[in-house]
């Protein structure tokens, strides 16, 4: 069983930055953990949007949605079993609940699709306002 816990959300002014974290726990061995980890966001009244994905093996096969690739980066810390989403130059339209998700497979499917992920965290809220 895999558990995911997001953190790092908060209220930020436009133009600011945040680093979201997704801690992975459960009966897994990180070094042999063959999972795709994704980040999604959902604003009130809107559909869930795929943001980024990274694989836990090798160079990670990182992918970012076109809408955020110039401001978001995704990375992982194997020692801490954590995947990070760095958000820069925040815009009001970035405000949403951000979720991380994971699924066991040897690669990340593209395009990123929430239906491909079995495990989900509870989310962390990002608010952007001046």
C-alpha positions as CSV (number, residue, x, y, z in Angstrom):
1,X,0.0,0.0,0.0
2,X,1.2,3.5,-0.9
3,X,0.3,6.7,1.0
4,X,0.9,10.2,-0.4
5,X,1.0,13.4,1.6
6,X,1.3,16.8,0.1
7,X,2.6,19.9,1.8
8,X,3.9,23.3,1.0
9,X,0.8,25.1,-0.1
10,X,-0.2,28.5,1.1
11,X,-1.2,32.0,0.2
12,X,1.3,33.8,-2.1
13,X,1.2,37.1,-3.9
14,X,1.3,37.1,-7.7
15,X,4.9,36.7,-8.9
16,X,5.9,34.7,-5.8
17,X,7.1,31.1,-5.5
18,X,6.2,28.0,-3.7
19,X,7.6,24.5,-3.4
20,X,5.1,21.8,-3.0
21,X,6.2,18.4,-1.7
22,X,4.7,14.9,-2.0
23,X,6.0,12.5,0.6
24,X,5.6,8.9,-0.3
25,X,5.2,6.2,2.4
26,X,4.1,2.7,2.8
27,X,5.5,-0.8,2.4
28,X,7.8,0.1,-0.5
29,X,11.4,0.2,-1.3
30,X,12.2,3.5,-2.9
31,X,15.2,2.2,-4.9
32,X,13.1,-0.6,-6.5
33,X,9.9,1.5,-6.6
34,X,8.8,1.5,-10.1
35,X,6.2,4.2,-10.1
36,X,5.1,7.2,-12.0
37,X,4.3,10.2,-9.7
38,X,2.1,13.0,-11.0
39,X,0.9,16.4,-9.9
40,X,-2.6,17.6,-10.6
41,X,-4.5,20.7,-9.7
42,X,-8.2,21.6,-9.5
43,X,-9.7,25.0,-9.0
44,X,-13.3,25.4,-7.9
45,X,-15.8,24.8,-10.7
46,X,-13.0,23.5,-13.0
47,X,-11.9,20.1,-14.1
48,X,-8.8,18.5,-12.6
49,X,-5.7,19.5,-14.7
50,X,-2.6,17.5,-15.1
51,X,0.5,19.6,-14.3
52,X,3.6,17.4,-14.2
53,X,4.9,13.8,-13.9
54,X,8.2,12.1,-13.0
55,X,9.2,8.5,-12.8
56,X,11.0,7.1,-9.7
57,X,13.6,5.2,-11.7
58,X,16.6,6.5,-13.6
59,X,16.6,10.1,-14.9
60,X,12.9,10.3,-14.2
61,X,11.4,11.1,-17.6
62,X,10.1,14.4,-16.3
63,X,7.2,16.0,-18.1
64,X,5.4,19.3,-17.6
65,X,2.1,20.5,-19.1
66,X,2.6,23.1,-21.8
67,X,0.7,25.7,-19.8
68,X,3.2,25.6,-16.9
69,X,6.5,24.4,-18.4
70,X,8.1,27.8,-18.3
71,X,7.4,28.3,-14.5
72,X,7.1,24.8,-12.9
73,X,9.7,22.2,-12.3
74,X,9.4,18.7,-10.9
75,X,12.1,16.9,-9.1
76,X,12.5,14.0,-6.7
77,X,14.6,13.3,-3.6
78,X,15.2,9.6,-3.3
79,X,16.6,9.8,0.2
80,X,13.5,11.6,1.5
81,X,11.1,9.6,-0.8
82,X,9.7,12.9,-1.9
83,X,8.6,14.5,-5.1
84,X,8.7,18.3,-5.4
85,X,6.8,20.7,-7.5
86,X,8.5,24.1,-7.7
87,X,6.2,26.9,-8.8
88,X,7.7,30.2,-9.8
89,X,6.1,33.5,-10.9
90,X,2.8,32.5,-9.6
91,X,-0.3,33.8,-11.4
92,X,-3.9,34.1,-10.0
93,X,-4.9,31.3,-12.4
94,X,-2.5,29.0,-10.5
95,X,-4.7,29.1,-7.5
96,X,-6.1,25.6,-6.9
97,X,-5.9,22.5,-4.8
98,X,-2.8,20.6,-5.8
99,X,-2.7,16.8,-5.6
100,X,0.0,14.3,-6.1
101,X,-0.7,10.8,-7.3
102,X,1.2,7.6,-8.0
103,X,0.8,4.5,-10.0
104,X,3.1,1.4,-10.4
105,X,4.4,1.1,-14.0
106,X,7.8,1.2,-15.7
107,X,7.1,4.6,-17.3
108,X,4.8,7.6,-17.2
109,X,2.1,7.7,-19.8
110,X,1.8,10.8,-21.9
111,X,-0.2,12.9,-22.0
112,X,-0.6,12.8,-18.2
113,X,-4.1,11.5,-17.3
114,X,-5.6,11.2,-13.9
115,X,-7.2,7.9,-14.8
116,X,-3.8,6.3,-14.9
117,X,-3.1,6.9,-11.2
118,X,-4.2,4.6,-8.4
119,X,-2.9,6.3,-5.3
120,X,-3.8,9.9,-4.4
121,X,-3.0,12.4,-1.6
122,X,-5.4,14.7,0.1
123,X,-4.1,17.8,-1.6
124,X,-2.5,21.1,-0.6
125,X,-4.2,24.4,-1.2
126,X,-2.4,27.2,-3.2
127,X,-3.9,30.7,-3.0
128,X,-2.7,33.5,-5.1
129,X,-3.8,37.0,-4.2
130,X,-2.4,40.5,-3.6
